[in-house]
């Protein structure tokens, strides 16, 4: 996962400039709570989990369930010092599912390894049974193909998570016609210069096609409350910084937000922290972040 990239974004209309998040402390001293050789095993695969080092005795903690990108692994996720530091700072667990074949088999994906929705359900059940995790405070996030996996979880398993924070990945073609309700809080981050997963998507050599981010948003907001966003991005100047736009008039109080930066195919742990603070904590707890 790339991080510490200078971010330049573009989005016209109502925008939000995000304040800088404090620099992370030293990497957490907590250990991977799964067996080193196999990870924590469930029927369809495995996952890793790093618990906060100073979790209050007898109290359950929230968790970030983070999906790695194509050819990534759960081991790489829990080895990311900045992502682990975010989890430690928030006092939550970091859970990293392992993709079968280092990929994810969501609808439209070239991979056909397993039923990912059954696998994620198994991971959530196993975590709830074996660790002090609050099942009502789990944020799903992920990068690239893992970000696309998060979109599908928001569509198909919204009740199993409190919020979603995908990065640089959206639905794939054919896009879902609709999603299971209610619409969950979702904050998506994407680079306007991303050529690996462009905002408009692209066709891969195998014939599979990545979906358009703006059309993906419209699946969650079928009333047209995000209409015009694609044209606004295309014609906007390029101000510096990560800029975000929150959908309004969508018929639901759940936050639906698009954040853009001018970089390419990258992820930053600070974006995950921001999503947690805006969706999982009361406004007063989101210090240093200006919300619309």
C-alpha positions as a Markdown table, in Angstrom:
| # | Residue | x | y | z |
|---|---|---|---|---|
| 1 | Unk | 0.0 | 0.0 | 0.0 |
| 2 | Unk | 1.4 | 3.4 | -1.0 |
| 3 | Unk | 1.2 | 6.2 | 1.5 |
| 4 | Unk | 2.5 | 9.7 | 2.3 |
| 5 | Unk | 1.8 | 10.9 | -1.2 |
| 6 | Unk | 1.3 | 14.6 | -2.0 |
| 7 | Unk | -2.4 | 14.8 | -2.8 |
| 8 | Unk | -3.9 | 17.1 | -5.5 |
| 9 | Unk | -7.6 | 16.7 | -6.1 |
| 10 | Unk | -10.3 | 18.2 | -8.3 |
| 11 | Unk | -14.1 | 18.4 | -7.7 |
| 12 | Unk | -16.3 | 21.4 | -8.5 |
| 13 | Unk | -19.5 | 22.4 | -6.6 |
| 14 | Unk | -19.7 | 22.0 | -2.8 |
| 15 | Unk | -16.4 | 20.7 | -1.6 |
| 16 | Unk | -14.7 | 20.0 | 1.6 |
| 17 | Unk | -10.9 | 20.5 | 2.2 |
| 18 | Unk | -9.8 | 17.9 | 4.8 |
| 19 | Unk | -7.5 | 19.0 | 7.5 |
| 20 | Unk | -4.3 | 17.1 | 8.0 |
| 21 | Unk | -4.5 | 14.1 | 10.3 |
| 22 | Unk | -1.9 | 14.0 | 13.1 |
| 23 | Unk | 1.2 | 11.9 | 12.3 |
| 24 | Unk | 1.0 | 8.3 | 13.6 |
| 25 | Unk | 2.9 | 7.3 | 16.6 |
| 26 | Unk | 5.4 | 4.5 | 16.7 |
| 27 | Unk | 4.0 | 1.2 | 15.3 |
| 28 | Unk | 1.8 | -0.8 | 17.6 |
| 29 | Unk | 3.4 | -3.4 | 19.8 |
| 30 | Unk | 0.4 | -5.8 | 19.6 |
| 31 | Unk | 0.9 | -9.1 | 17.8 |
| 32 | Unk | -1.0 | -10.9 | 15.1 |
| 33 | Unk | -3.5 | -12.9 | 17.2 |
| 34 | Unk | -3.7 | -15.8 | 14.6 |
| 35 | Unk | -1.3 | -18.7 | 14.2 |
| 36 | Unk | 1.8 | -17.6 | 12.3 |
| 37 | Unk | 1.7 | -20.4 | 9.7 |
| 38 | Unk | -2.0 | -20.5 | 8.8 |
| 39 | Unk | -3.7 | -17.4 | 10.1 |
| 40 | Unk | -7.1 | -17.8 | 11.7 |
| 41 | Unk | -8.9 | -20.5 | 9.7 |
| 42 | Unk | -12.6 | -20.5 | 8.7 |
| 43 | Unk | -14.4 | -22.9 | 6.3 |
| 44 | Unk | -13.6 | -20.8 | 3.1 |
| 45 | Unk | -10.2 | -19.3 | 3.9 |
| 46 | Unk | -8.3 | -17.4 | 6.5 |
| 47 | Unk | -7.7 | -14.0 | 8.1 |
| 48 | Unk | -5.4 | -12.1 | 10.4 |
| 49 | Unk | -6.3 | -9.9 | 13.3 |
| 50 | Unk | -4.3 | -7.4 | 15.4 |
| 51 | Unk | -5.9 | -6.5 | 18.7 |
| 52 | Unk | -5.3 | -3.1 | 20.3 |
| 53 | Unk | -2.5 | -3.5 | 22.9 |
| 54 | Unk | -4.3 | -1.8 | 25.7 |
| 55 | Unk | -7.9 | -2.9 | 25.2 |
| 56 | Unk | -9.9 | -2.4 | 28.5 |
| 57 | Unk | -10.5 | -5.7 | 30.2 |
| 58 | Unk | -14.0 | -7.0 | 29.7 |
| 59 | Unk | -14.9 | -4.4 | 27.1 |
| 60 | Unk | -15.4 | -5.1 | 23.4 |
| 61 | Unk | -13.7 | -3.0 | 20.9 |
| 62 | Unk | -14.6 | -1.9 | 17.3 |
| 63 | Unk | -12.7 | -3.1 | 14.3 |
| 64 | Unk | -11.5 | -2.2 | 10.8 |
| 65 | Unk | -11.9 | -5.1 | 8.3 |
| 66 | Unk | -9.5 | -4.2 | 5.6 |
| 67 | Unk | -9.4 | -6.0 | 2.2 |
| 68 | Unk | -6.0 | -6.0 | 0.4 |
| 69 | Unk | -5.6 | -5.2 | -3.3 |
| 70 | Unk | -5.0 | -7.6 | -6.2 |
| 71 | Unk | -1.9 | -9.8 | -5.6 |
| 72 | Unk | -1.8 | -8.6 | -2.0 |
| 73 | Unk | -2.2 | -10.6 | 1.2 |
| 74 | Unk | -3.5 | -10.4 | 4.8 |
| 75 | Unk | 0.1 | -10.6 | 6.0 |
| 76 | Unk | 1.0 | -7.4 | 4.1 |
| 77 | Unk | -2.0 | -5.6 | 5.6 |
| 78 | Unk | -1.0 | -6.3 | 9.2 |
| 79 | Unk | 2.6 | -5.5 | 8.3 |
| 80 | Unk | 1.6 | -1.9 | 7.2 |
| 81 | Unk | 2.9 | 0.2 | 10.2 |
| 82 | Unk | 0.7 | 3.2 | 9.4 |
| 83 | Unk | -2.5 | 1.2 | 9.1 |
| 84 | Unk | -1.7 | -0.7 | 12.3 |
| 85 | Unk | -0.9 | 2.7 | 14.0 |
| 86 | Unk | -4.3 | 4.1 | 12.9 |
| 87 | Unk | -6.1 | 1.1 | 14.5 |
| 88 | Unk | -4.0 | 1.5 | 17.7 |
| 89 | Unk | -4.8 | 5.2 | 17.8 |
| 90 | Unk | -8.5 | 4.5 | 17.4 |
| 91 | Unk | -8.3 | 1.7 | 20.0 |
| 92 | Unk | -9.8 | -0.8 | 17.5 |
| 93 | Unk | -8.8 | -4.2 | 16.1 |
| 94 | Unk | -7.4 | -4.5 | 12.5 |
| 95 | Unk | -8.8 | -7.5 | 10.7 |
| 96 | Unk | -7.3 | -8.6 | 7.3 |
| 97 | Unk | -9.1 | -11.3 | 5.3 |
| 98 | Unk | -7.0 | -13.2 | 2.9 |
| 99 | Unk | -8.1 | -13.3 | -0.8 |
| 100 | Unk | -8.2 | -16.7 | -2.4 |
| 101 | Unk | -5.6 | -16.7 | -5.2 |
| 102 | Unk | -4.5 | -13.2 | -3.9 |
| 103 | Unk | -7.7 | -11.9 | -5.5 |
| 104 | Unk | -11.4 | -11.4 | -4.7 |
| 105 | Unk | -14.3 | -13.2 | -6.4 |
| 106 | Unk | -17.1 | -10.6 | -6.3 |
| 107 | Unk | -19.6 | -10.3 | -9.2 |
| 108 | Unk | -17.9 | -9.2 | -12.4 |
| 109 | Unk | -14.4 | -10.1 | -11.2 |
| 110 | Unk | -12.3 | -12.4 | -13.4 |
| 111 | Unk | -11.6 | -14.5 | -10.2 |
| 112 | Unk | -14.0 | -17.4 | -9.5 |
| 113 | Unk | -12.4 | -18.9 | -6.4 |
| 114 | Unk | -15.2 | -18.9 | -3.8 |
| 115 | Unk | -18.4 | -17.3 | -2.5 |
| 116 | Unk | -16.9 | -14.1 | -0.9 |
| 117 | Unk | -20.1 | -13.2 | 0.9 |
| 118 | Unk | -20.2 | -16.6 | 2.6 |
| 119 | Unk | -16.5 | -16.2 | 3.4 |
| 120 | Unk | -16.9 | -12.7 | 5.0 |
| 121 | Unk | -19.8 | -14.0 | 7.0 |
| 122 | Unk | -17.6 | -16.8 | 8.3 |
| 123 | Unk | -14.9 | -14.3 | 9.3 |
| 124 | Unk | -17.3 | -12.0 | 11.1 |
| 125 | Unk | -18.8 | -15.0 | 13.0 |
| 126 | Unk | -15.4 | -16.4 | 13.9 |
| 127 | Unk | -14.2 | -13.0 | 15.1 |
| 128 | Unk | -17.3 | -12.5 | 17.2 |
| 129 | Unk | -16.9 | -15.9 | 18.8 |
| 130 | Unk | -13.1 | -15.8 | 19.4 |
| 131 | Unk | -12.2 | -12.1 | 20.2 |
| 132 | Unk | -13.6 | -9.2 | 22.2 |
| 133 | Unk | -15.0 | -7.4 | 19.1 |
| 134 | Unk | -18.1 | -5.3 | 19.0 |
| 135 | Unk | -20.0 | -6.6 | 16.0 |
| 136 | Unk | -21.9 | -3.4 | 15.8 |
| 137 | Unk | -18.8 | -1.3 | 15.3 |
| 138 | Unk | -17.0 | -2.7 | 12.3 |
| 139 | Unk | -15.8 | -0.5 | 9.4 |
| 140 | Unk | -15.1 | -2.3 | 6.1 |
| 141 | Unk | -12.3 | -0.7 | 4.0 |
| 142 | Unk | -10.0 | -1.9 | 1.3 |
| 143 | Unk | -7.8 | -0.8 | -1.6 |
| 144 | Unk | -8.2 | -1.4 | -5.4 |
| 145 | Unk | -9.8 | -4.8 | -6.0 |
| 146 | Unk | -10.3 | -4.9 | -2.2 |
| 147 | Unk | -12.0 | -1.5 | -2.5 |
| 148 | Unk | -14.4 | -3.1 | -5.0 |
| 149 | Unk | -15.0 | -5.9 | -2.6 |
| 150 | Unk | -16.1 | -3.3 | 0.0 |
| 151 | Unk | -18.6 | -1.8 | -2.5 |
| 152 | Unk | -20.2 | -5.2 | -2.9 |
| 153 | Unk | -20.4 | -5.8 | 0.8 |
| 154 | Unk | -22.1 | -2.4 | 1.2 |
| 155 | Unk | -24.6 | -3.6 | -1.4 |
| 156 | Unk | -25.2 | -7.1 | -0.2 |
| 157 | Unk | -24.2 | -7.2 | 3.5 |
| 158 | Unk | -24.9 | -3.7 | 4.7 |
| 159 | Unk | -26.4 | -4.9 | 8.0 |
| 160 | Unk | -23.2 | -6.7 | 9.0 |
| 161 | Unk | -21.2 | -3.5 | 9.1 |
| 162 | Unk | -21.5 | 0.0 | 10.6 |
| 163 | Unk | -19.9 | 1.8 | 7.7 |
| 164 | Unk | -17.8 | 1.4 | 4.5 |
| 165 | Unk | -14.7 | 3.2 | 3.3 |
| 166 | Unk | -13.5 | 1.8 | -0.1 |
| 167 | Unk | -10.4 | 3.2 | -1.8 |
| 168 | Unk | -9.7 | 3.2 | -5.6 |
| 169 | Unk | -12.2 | 0.5 | -6.5 |
| 170 | Unk | -16.0 | 0.5 | -7.3 |
| 171 | Unk | -18.6 | -1.9 | -8.7 |
| 172 | Unk | -17.6 | -3.9 | -11.8 |
| 173 | Unk | -19.8 | -4.4 | -14.9 |
| 174 | Unk | -22.6 | -5.2 | -15.0 |
| 175 | Unk | -23.3 | -3.0 | -12.1 |
| 176 | Unk | -26.0 | -4.1 | -9.6 |
| 177 | Unk | -29.4 | -2.9 | -10.5 |
| 178 | Unk | -30.1 | -2.2 | -6.8 |
| 179 | Unk | -28.8 | -3.0 | -3.3 |
| 180 | Unk | -30.2 | -4.4 | -0.2 |
| 181 | Unk | -31.4 | -1.7 | 2.2 |
| 182 | Unk | -31.0 | 0.3 | 4.2 |
| 183 | Unk | -28.3 | 2.3 | 2.5 |
| 184 | Unk | -25.2 | 2.4 | 4.7 |
| 185 | Unk | -22.7 | 5.2 | 5.4 |
| 186 | Unk | -20.1 | 5.0 | 2.6 |
| 187 | Unk | -17.1 | 7.2 | 2.0 |
| 188 | Unk | -15.2 | 6.6 | -1.2 |
| 189 | Unk | -11.7 | 7.9 | -2.0 |
| 190 | Unk | -10.2 | 7.9 | -5.6 |
| 191 | Unk | -7.4 | 9.6 | -7.5 |
| 192 | Unk | -8.3 | 11.6 | -10.6 |
| 193 | Unk | -5.0 | 10.5 | -12.2 |
| 194 | Unk | -5.6 | 6.8 | -11.5 |
| 195 | Unk | -4.9 | 4.7 | -14.6 |
| 196 | Unk | -5.1 | 1.3 | -13.0 |
| 197 | Unk | -8.7 | 1.8 | -11.9 |
| 198 | Unk | -9.8 | 5.0 | -13.6 |
| 199 | Unk | -12.8 | 6.9 | -12.4 |
| 200 | Unk | -14.7 | 5.8 | -15.5 |
| 201 | Unk | -13.4 | 2.2 | -15.2 |
| 202 | Unk | -11.7 | 0.2 | -18.0 |
| 203 | Unk | -11.9 | -3.1 | -19.8 |
| 204 | Unk | -9.2 | -5.7 | -18.8 |
| 205 | Unk | -7.6 | -8.2 | -21.2 |
| 206 | Unk | -9.8 | -11.0 | -20.0 |
| 207 | Unk | -12.9 | -9.0 | -21.0 |
| 208 | Unk | -14.0 | -8.1 | -17.5 |
| 209 | Unk | -14.7 | -4.4 | -17.0 |
| 210 | Unk | -14.2 | -2.2 | -14.0 |
| 211 | Unk | -17.2 | 0.0 | -13.3 |
| 212 | Unk | -17.6 | 3.7 | -13.4 |
| 213 | Unk | -17.4 | 5.3 | -9.9 |
| 214 | Unk | -20.1 | 7.9 | -10.6 |
| 215 | Unk | -22.5 | 5.2 | -11.9 |
| 216 | Unk | -21.6 | 3.1 | -8.8 |
| 217 | Unk | -22.6 | 6.0 | -6.6 |
| 218 | Unk | -25.9 | 6.3 | -8.5 |
| 219 | Unk | -26.7 | 2.7 | -7.5 |
| 220 | Unk | -26.8 | 3.8 | -3.9 |
| 221 | Unk | -28.5 | 7.1 | -4.8 |
| 222 | Unk | -31.0 | 6.2 | -7.6 |
| 223 | Unk | -32.9 | 9.5 | -7.1 |
| 224 | Unk | -30.2 | 11.4 | -8.9 |
| 225 | Unk | -28.7 | 13.2 | -5.9 |
| 226 | Unk | -25.2 | 12.6 | -7.3 |
| 227 | Unk | -26.1 | 13.5 | -10.9 |
| 228 | Unk | -23.7 | 16.0 | -12.4 |
| 229 | Unk | -20.7 | 15.0 | -10.3 |
| 230 | Unk | -18.9 | 13.3 | -13.2 |
| 231 | Unk | -19.1 | 16.5 | -15.3 |
| 232 | Unk | -18.1 | 18.6 | -12.4 |
| 233 | Unk | -15.0 | 16.6 | -11.9 |
| 234 | Unk | -14.2 | 16.7 | -15.7 |
| 235 | Unk | -14.4 | 20.5 | -15.9 |
| 236 | Unk | -13.0 | 21.5 | -12.5 |
| 237 | Unk | -9.6 | 23.1 | -11.9 |
| 238 | Unk | -7.1 | 21.2 | -9.8 |
| 239 | Unk | -6.9 | 22.7 | -6.3 |
| 240 | Unk | -4.4 | 21.1 | -3.9 |
| 241 | Unk | -5.4 | 18.6 | -1.2 |
| 242 | Unk | -8.0 | 15.9 | -0.7 |
| 243 | Unk | -11.5 | 17.3 | -1.4 |
| 244 | Unk | -14.8 | 15.7 | -0.6 |
| 245 | Unk | -18.4 | 16.1 | -1.5 |
| 246 | Unk | -21.3 | 14.8 | 0.5 |
| 247 | Unk | -24.5 | 13.8 | -1.3 |
| 248 | Unk | -27.6 | 15.6 | -0.2 |
| 249 | Unk | -31.3 | 15.0 | -0.9 |
| 250 | Unk | -30.8 | 11.2 | -1.2 |
| 251 | Unk | -33.7 | 10.2 | 0.9 |
| 252 | Unk | -31.5 | 8.8 | 3.7 |
| 253 | Unk | -29.4 | 10.3 | 6.5 |
| 254 | Unk | -26.6 | 7.8 | 5.9 |
| 255 | Unk | -23.4 | 9.6 | 4.7 |
| 256 | Unk | -22.6 | 9.1 | 1.0 |
| 257 | Unk | -19.4 | 10.9 | 0.2 |
| 258 | Unk | -16.9 | 11.1 | -2.6 |
| 259 | Unk | -13.3 | 12.2 | -1.9 |
| 260 | Unk | -10.9 | 12.9 | -4.7 |
| 261 | Unk | -7.1 | 13.6 | -4.9 |
| 262 | Unk | -4.9 | 14.3 | -7.9 |
| 263 | Unk | -2.7 | 11.3 | -7.4 |
| 264 | Unk | -2.8 | 7.9 | -9.0 |
| 265 | Unk | -3.5 | 4.4 | -7.7 |
| 266 | Unk | -2.6 | 4.8 | -4.1 |
| 267 | Unk | -4.0 | 4.4 | -0.6 |
| 268 | Unk | -3.4 | 6.2 | 2.6 |
| 269 | Unk | -4.1 | 5.0 | 6.1 |
| 270 | Unk | -5.2 | 8.5 | 7.1 |
| 271 | Unk | -8.2 | 8.2 | 4.8 |
| 272 | Unk | -9.3 | 5.1 | 6.8 |
| 273 | Unk | -8.9 | 7.0 | 10.0 |
| 274 | Unk | -10.9 | 9.9 | 8.7 |
| 275 | Unk | -13.8 | 7.6 | 7.6 |
| 276 | Unk | -13.8 | 6.0 | 11.1 |
| 277 | Unk | -14.0 | 9.3 | 12.9 |
| 278 | Unk | -16.8 | 10.6 | 10.6 |
| 279 | Unk | -19.0 | 7.6 | 10.6 |
| 280 | Unk | -18.2 | 5.7 | 13.9 |
| 281 | Unk | -17.7 | 8.5 | 16.4 |
| 282 | Unk | -19.9 | 11.5 | 17.4 |
| 283 | Unk | -18.9 | 14.9 | 15.7 |
| 284 | Unk | -17.1 | 16.1 | 18.8 |
| 285 | Unk | -14.7 | 13.2 | 18.6 |
| 286 | Unk | -13.7 | 14.0 | 15.0 |
| 287 | Unk | -11.2 | 16.6 | 16.1 |
| 288 | Unk | -9.2 | 18.2 | 13.3 |
| 289 | Unk | -11.7 | 17.2 | 10.6 |
| 290 | Unk | -14.1 | 19.7 | 9.1 |
| 291 | Unk | -17.4 | 18.1 | 8.3 |
| 292 | Unk | -20.0 | 19.6 | 6.0 |
